[in-house]
Amino acid sequence: MKFLVTLTQGEDGYIIAECPALPGCMSQGRTREEALANIKEAIALSLETRKELGLPLYHEVAEVEVAV
C-alpha cells in the first residue's frame, strides 16, 4: 500500500512526518530520510493495530485544487 505523508520542520530542528490517512500516526527524524524510514515503521504498526482492533485500515484522503 502507498500512503501520502507530510513532512514539516519542528522547532527543535527534527523533521516531523505525519500520515493523514491514519489519524495520530506520526514520527520524526533528524533528517528527511530518517523521518521517512520512521514513518514507514509507524504506518506498518498502525495498520497492524487497526486490523487487530477491527478498525478501518485507513481514512480516505483526497487531493483538491485551490486557486491562490
C-alpha positions in Angstrom: 0.0 0.0 0.0 1.1 3.6 -0.6 0.3 6.4 1.7 0.9 10.2 1.5 2.9 11.7 4.3 3.5 15.3 5.3 7.0 16.5 6.4 7.4 19.6 8.4 10.3 21.2 10.2 9.9 21.1 14.0 11.0 23.8 16.4 13.8 21.5 17.6 15.2 21.0 14.1 13.8 17.5 13.7 11.6 16.6 10.6 8.1 15.6 11.7 6.3 13.1 9.5 2.6 12.5 9.6 0.2 10.2 7.7 -3.1 12.0 7.2 -4.9 8.7 6.3 -4.1 7.3 9.7 -5.1 9.8 12.4 -2.4 10.0 15.1 0.2 8.3 13.0 3.3 10.5 13.4 7.0 10.1 13.7 10.2 12.2 13.4 13.8 12.0 12.4 17.0 14.1 12.4 17.0 14.0 8.6 14.3 13.7 5.9 15.5 10.1 5.2 15.3 9.1 8.8 11.8 10.7 9.2 10.6 8.7 6.2 12.1 5.5 7.4 10.5 6.1 10.8 7.0 6.9 9.4 7.1 3.8 7.3 7.6 1.8 10.5 4.8 3.8 12.3 2.4 3.2 9.4 3.1 -0.6 9.4 2.5 -0.7 13.2 -0.6 1.4 12.9 -2.1 -0.8 10.2 -1.4 -3.9 12.3 -3.0 -2.4 15.4 -6.1 -1.2 13.5 -6.5 -4.6 11.9 -6.3 -6.3 15.3 -8.9 -3.9 16.7 -11.3 -4.3 13.8 -11.0 -0.6 12.8 -11.0 0.6 9.2 -7.4 0.3 7.9 -7.3 4.0 6.9 -9.4 7.0 6.1 -9.8 8.3 2.6 -7.5 11.3 1.7 -8.4 13.4 -1.3 -6.4 16.0 -3.2 -8.1 19.2 -4.1 -7.0 22.2 -6.1 -7.4 25.7 -4.7 -6.7 28.9 -6.7 -4.4 31.3 -4.8 
